[in-house]
Amino acid sequence: MDTLTPKNDLKMRCFYFGLAIIKFMDKLPNKRSAWVIEDQLIRSATSIGANLVEAKSSSSRLEFKKFNEIALKSANETIYWLELLKAAGLLPPADVDKLLDEVNQLANMLGSGVIKLKKKF
């Protein structure tokens, strides 16, 4: 994560996390097995922030909640793909762990927000 990004600005953290994933994927070997993981990982990681941006322009509170739920699901999917990448040994585990730590923090924040939103409805 970029050190200039405020720790409490969820949208910016998601943006920089998606950017970090894109740059990280350039380190993958040029193998068919890596292509599938790369494609899915980039999609799920960038979807987190994209759904938060969509939530901001929601036309209803229910729609706002739904976009936050989708962002949380994307964060959980990203965790899955990073764990798979780590288990496959395609990149150094310590590098993957840094990204896992960040996405787990993002998922926890999103999960907390979704719980609060559900209590309002």
Secondary structure per residue as TSV (DSSP state, phi and psi in degrees):
chain	resnum	aa	ss	phi	psi
A	1	M	-	360.0	144.0
A	2	D	-	-65.8	131.9
A	3	T	T	-68.5	-15.7
A	4	L	T	-83.0	-11.1
A	5	T	S	-79.9	124.4
A	6	P	-	-60.8	137.1
A	7	K	T	-62.8	-25.4
A	8	N	T	-98.9	1.5
A	9	D	-	-92.7	92.8
A	10	L	H	-59.9	-44.7
A	11	K	H	-62.4	-41.8
A	12	M	H	-69.2	-38.7
A	13	R	H	-61.6	-41.4
A	14	C	H	-64.6	-39.9
A	15	F	H	-60.2	-51.5
A	16	Y	H	-68.8	-29.2
A	17	F	H	-66.7	-45.8
A	18	G	H	-59.3	-41.7
A	19	L	H	-63.3	-42.0
A	20	A	H	-62.8	-38.3
A	21	I	H	-65.0	-44.8
A	22	I	H	-58.3	-47.1
A	23	K	H	-66.6	-38.0
A	24	F	H	-64.8	-36.1
A	25	M	H	-66.6	-23.0
A	26	D	T	-66.6	-15.0
A	27	K	T	-86.1	-10.1
A	28	L	S	-67.0	147.4
A	29	P	-	-68.0	154.9
A	30	N	S	-82.6	74.9
A	31	K	-	-128.7	148.4
A	32	R	H	-56.1	-41.6
A	33	S	H	-62.0	-35.8
A	34	A	H	-72.6	-31.7
A	35	W	H	-60.5	-44.2
A	36	V	H	-63.9	-47.6
A	37	I	H	-63.6	-43.3
A	38	E	H	-58.0	-48.2
A	39	D	H	-60.9	-49.4
A	40	Q	H	-66.5	-39.6
A	41	L	H	-66.6	-43.9
A	42	I	H	-63.1	-42.0
A	43	R	H	-62.4	-48.9
A	44	S	H	-70.0	-40.1
A	45	A	H	-67.1	-40.6
A	46	T	H	-78.0	-20.4
A	47	S	H	-68.7	-26.6
A	48	I	H	-58.3	-58.9
A	49	G	H	-66.7	-36.5
A	50	A	H	-61.3	-39.0
A	51	N	H	-71.5	-31.6
A	52	L	H	-67.1	-37.1
A	53	V	H	-65.8	-42.3
A	54	E	H	-61.8	-39.0
A	55	A	H	-60.3	-37.1
A	56	K	H	-60.5	-32.9
A	57	S	T	-103.0	23.8
A	58	S	-	-63.9	151.6
A	59	S	S	-94.2	-6.0
A	60	S	S	-151.9	164.2
A	61	R	H	-66.6	-36.8
A	62	L	H	-63.4	-42.3
A	63	E	H	-65.4	-39.6
A	64	F	H	-58.5	-46.1
A	65	K	H	-62.2	-42.8
A	66	K	H	-62.3	-43.1
A	67	F	H	-65.1	-35.3
A	68	N	H	-67.4	-37.6
A	69	E	H	-64.4	-40.6
A	70	I	H	-65.5	-40.0
A	71	A	H	-60.1	-42.0
A	72	L	H	-63.4	-43.4
A	73	K	H	-61.8	-39.3
A	74	S	H	-65.5	-37.9
A	75	A	H	-64.4	-42.7
A	76	N	H	-65.7	-37.7
A	77	E	H	-65.3	-38.4
A	78	T	H	-62.7	-40.1
A	79	I	H	-58.5	-45.0
A	80	Y	H	-57.3	-49.8
A	81	W	H	-65.9	-37.0
A	82	L	H	-67.0	-40.5
A	83	E	H	-63.3	-40.0
A	84	L	H	-65.2	-43.3
A	85	L	H	-59.3	-44.0
A	86	K	H	-64.1	-46.9
A	87	A	H	-64.3	-31.9
A	88	A	H	-75.3	-13.7
A	89	G	T	69.5	28.1
A	90	L	S	-80.5	-21.1
A	91	L	S	-142.3	160.0
A	92	P	-	-57.2	129.2
A	93	P	H	-55.3	-37.5
A	94	A	H	-63.2	-36.2
A	95	D	H	-68.7	-40.9
A	96	V	H	-66.7	-37.9
A	97	D	H	-60.8	-35.0
A	98	K	H	-62.5	-43.4
A	99	L	H	-70.1	-37.5
A	100	L	H	-62.1	-40.1
A	101	D	H	-61.1	-46.2
A	102	E	H	-64.8	-45.6
A	103	V	H	-69.6	-30.5
A	104	N	H	-65.8	-40.2
A	105	Q	H	-63.5	-43.0
A	106	L	H	-62.2	-43.5
A	107	A	H	-62.8	-39.6
A	108	N	H	-63.9	-41.8
A	109	M	H	-66.0	-44.4
A	110	L	H	-63.9	-43.0
A	111	G	H	-60.6	-42.6
A	112	S	H	-62.2	-42.9
A	113	G	H	-64.7	-41.0
A	114	V	H	-64.8	-40.4
A	115	I	H	-61.1	-43.8
A	116	K	H	-63.8	-40.9
A	117	L	H	-65.1	-37.7
A	118	K	H	-65.7	-33.8
A	119	K	H	-68.2	-23.9
A	120	K	H	-80.6	-14.8
A	121	F	-	-110.9	360.0
